[in-house]
Amino acid sequence: MNLQMIFAGFGGQGVLLMGQLIAYAGMVMGKEVSWMPSYGPEMRGGSANCSVVVSDEPVGSPRVEDADVVVAMNKPSLAVFEKSVVPGGLLIYNSSLIDVKPTRTDIRVAAIPANDIAAELGSAKVTNMVMLGAVAELTGDFTAEELVDAMRHKFGPSKEHMMPKNREAIERGMAAAKG
């Protein structure tokens, strides 16, 4: 496995956390990982993205320019990062907030209504977990259990009460990705 990913959106959408959880899941699986955040000085409301590499081999550089997977949570992120997907790669976008379709025809594209699904679950805070579930389903590289284990590692026992809602969001994202 050598999976290079970019997660992008506005600050406050949980983009950096999605990348961290993929990196933690990779560690749980015994893989080599890197996570590199990038965000504007505004934080919430400004642009935010991160590069994640999960590999069987040592990671040479944490920077991802040619991504196997791009997750775009908003329209500006789609505009900036669609070109970063390698031919044959995967672009997953939040169709709740993005009203245009990607223009590339040489990549796989999945529209996930993440905000709408999170609203159905009663919490806008799990929008990123919906997208994370879609990533797991569409790449086939992560299970819901591995992602929940990564959350437990990241958040610790004090946040255990959040796990059922987050797991439900991940599972709903996986179901949405199946079509």
C-alpha positions in Angstrom: 0.0 0.0 0.0 1.2 3.5 -0.8 -1.8 5.8 -0.4 -1.3 9.6 -0.9 -4.3 11.7 0.1 -5.3 15.4 0.4 -8.2 16.5 2.7 -9.3 20.1 2.0 -12.0 22.5 3.2 -12.7 25.5 5.4 -11.2 25.6 8.9 -13.8 24.2 11.3 -15.0 21.5 9.0 -12.8 18.9 10.6 -10.5 18.5 7.6 -7.3 18.2 9.7 -8.9 15.7 12.0 -10.0 13.5 9.1 -6.3 13.4 8.0 -5.1 12.7 11.5 -7.6 9.8 11.9 -6.5 8.2 8.6 -2.9 8.5 9.8 -3.8 6.9 13.2 -5.7 4.2 11.4 -2.6 3.5 9.3 -0.5 3.3 12.5 -3.1 0.8 14.0 -2.6 -1.3 10.8 1.2 -1.2 11.3 1.8 1.1 8.3 4.3 4.0 7.9 2.4 7.3 7.9 2.8 11.0 7.7 0.4 13.8 8.2 1.1 17.4 7.3 -1.4 20.2 8.0 -1.7 23.5 6.1 -4.1 26.3 7.1 -4.5 30.0 6.8 -4.1 32.4 9.7 -7.8 32.7 10.0 -8.3 29.1 11.2 -12.1 28.8 11.4 -13.5 29.9 8.1 -10.1 30.1 6.4 -8.8 27.4 4.1 -7.4 24.3 5.6 -6.0 21.1 4.1 -3.6 18.3 5.0 -1.5 15.8 3.2 -1.6 12.2 4.4 0.6 9.3 3.3 -0.1 5.7 4.4 2.5 3.2 3.1 4.1 -0.1 3.5 7.5 1.6 3.0 9.1 4.5 4.9 7.6 7.8 3.8 10.1 9.9 2.0 8.2 13.2 2.0 5.0 14.2 3.9 4.0 16.6 1.1 1.5 15.2 -1.4 1.2 16.8 -4.8 0.0 13.8 -6.8 -2.8 12.4 -4.8 -4.4 9.0 -5.1 -7.4 10.5 -3.2 -8.6 14.0 -2.7 -11.5 14.9 -0.3 -13.0 18.3 -1.1 -15.4 19.6 1.6 -16.2 22.9 -0.2 -16.2 24.6 -3.6 -12.9 26.4 -3.3 -11.1 23.2 -2.3 -12.6 21.4 -5.3 -11.3 24.2 -7.6 -7.8 24.1 -6.1 -7.3 20.3 -5.6 -9.1 18.6 -8.4 -6.0 18.9 -10.5 -3.9 17.2 -7.8 -5.7 13.8 -8.4 -3.5 11.4 -10.4 -5.2 9.9 -13.5 -7.3 6.9 -12.3 -7.3 8.4 -8.8 -10.4 9.2 -6.7 -12.0 12.6 -5.9 -14.7 12.6 -3.2 -16.6 15.8 -2.8 -19.2 17.2 -0.4 -22.2 17.6 -2.7 -24.2 19.3 0.1 -21.9 22.4 -0.3 -20.6 21.9 -3.8 -23.1 22.6 -6.6 -20.7 22.1 -9.5 -19.5 18.8 -10.9 -15.7 18.1 -11.2 -14.5 18.5 -14.8 -12.0 15.7 -15.0 -12.9 12.6 -16.9 -9.8 10.6 -16.2 -10.5 10.1 -12.4 -13.2 8.4 -10.3 -15.6 10.8 -8.7 -17.9 10.3 -5.8 -20.5 13.0 -4.7 -21.3 12.5 -1.0 -24.0 14.7 0.6 -22.1 14.8 3.9 -23.8 17.8 5.5 -27.2 16.4 4.6 -26.4 13.1 6.2 -25.0 14.7 9.3 -28.1 16.8 9.6 -30.2 13.6 9.4 -28.1 12.2 12.3 -28.8 15.4 14.3 -25.3 16.8 14.4 -23.4 19.0 12.0 -20.2 18.0 13.9 -20.1 14.6 12.3 -20.0 15.8 8.7 -16.3 14.9 8.6 -17.0 11.4 9.9 -19.5 10.9 7.1 -16.8 11.8 4.6 -14.3 9.6 6.4 -16.7 6.6 6.0 -16.9 7.4 2.3 -13.1 7.4 2.1 -13.0 4.0 3.8 -15.6 2.5 1.5 -14.3 3.9 -1.7 -10.6 3.1 -1.1 -11.3 -0.3 0.5 -8.2 0.4 2.7 -9.9 1.1 6.1 -12.7 -0.5 8.1 -15.1 1.3 10.3 -13.5 -0.4 13.3 -10.1 0.8 12.4 -11.4 4.4 12.2 -13.2 4.1 15.5 -10.0 2.7 17.1 -8.1 5.7 15.6 -10.6 8.0 17.3 -10.2 6.3 20.6 -6.4 6.7 20.3 -6.8 10.4 19.4 -9.4 11.4 21.9 -8.9 9.1 24.8 -11.4 7.7 27.3 -13.0 11.1 28.2 -14.6 11.2 24.7 -16.0 7.6 24.7 -19.5 9.0 24.8 -19.0 10.4 21.3 -18.1 7.1 19.7 -21.6 5.8 18.9 -22.6 8.9 17.0 -19.3 9.1 15.2 -19.4 5.4 14.3 -23.0 5.8 13.0 -21.8 8.7 10.8 -18.9 6.7 9.5 -21.3 3.8 8.6 -23.7 6.2 6.9 -20.8 7.6 4.9 -19.8 4.1 3.9 -23.4 3.4 2.9 -23.7 6.6 0.8 -20.5 5.7 -1.0 -21.9 2.3 -2.0 -24.7 4.2 -3.8 
